[in-house]
Amino acid sequence: MIPRFFCPFPLHPGATVELAAEASHHALKVLRVGAGDTAILFDGRGGQWRATLHPAGKVLRAALVEFDGTDCEAPLALTLVQALPASDKMDWVVQKAVELGVRRIQPVAAKRSVIRLSGERATRRVEHWRNIAIAACEQSGRNRVPEVAPILDLPQYLGLAAQENGLRFVCAPEAAGSLRDLKPPAVPVSLLVGPEGGFDEGELLAARAAGFHPIGLGPRVLRTETAGLGAVAAMMALWGDW
């Protein structure tokens, strides 16, 4: 498989660019690329570039050769709104959500969220998740990097969401509604997923007041890191490009 690298700056025809130190180290020491090898570069604006690699010590340069405008973005504009789970489960959620085709990830802090992040810790964690999203794009062939938004408290997010256009769902184990019963939406979709222990009754009422429709995910109770990804996969199968 041809290696793929994200470049955090615009790519232009005929340019020769220097890959970031971490990408260069991975390519040279792990992938063992050599002079004249081919790689794919993308800058997140859509499309990708075929490039020829030129190692120079610890530095790896890439000469852009040919642009390919093909994208593999799903037609469904889906935002995953994930209440913060415990430990490093959010890393898994971000990685797999990007692979499945989510366009945006919004972390929220709910009452039952075990992990609490604020200030500099929150900023560093969001940056960590953004790097995971980039790596997932490199692996999965996506050329547009989904946004990982800053962490919001759930009430703050619901206040903003109520003012936006689109279709909104909240995962609720007791809900009778099923995705199979719904027509394919022609508007953006937001999916709200609770933390371990789920949302409390007040949070569910607030979500419904903000326009979120409860949906069930079958007769089995799913963990937070499974529920959102399972729903995303179902939406992509029903309404996306699967």
Secondary structure, DSSP 8 states (H G I E B T S, - for coil): ---EEE-SS---TT-EEE--HHHHHIIIIIS---TT-EEEEE-SSS-EEEEEEEEETTEEEEEEEEEE------SS-EEEEEE--STTHHHHHHHHHHHHT-SEEEEEE-TT-S----HHHHHHHHHHHHHHHHHHHHHHT-SS--EE---EEHHHHHHHHTTS-SEEEEE-TT----GGGS---SS-EEEEE--TT---HHHHHHHHHTTEEEE---SS---HHHHHHHHHHHHHHHHS--
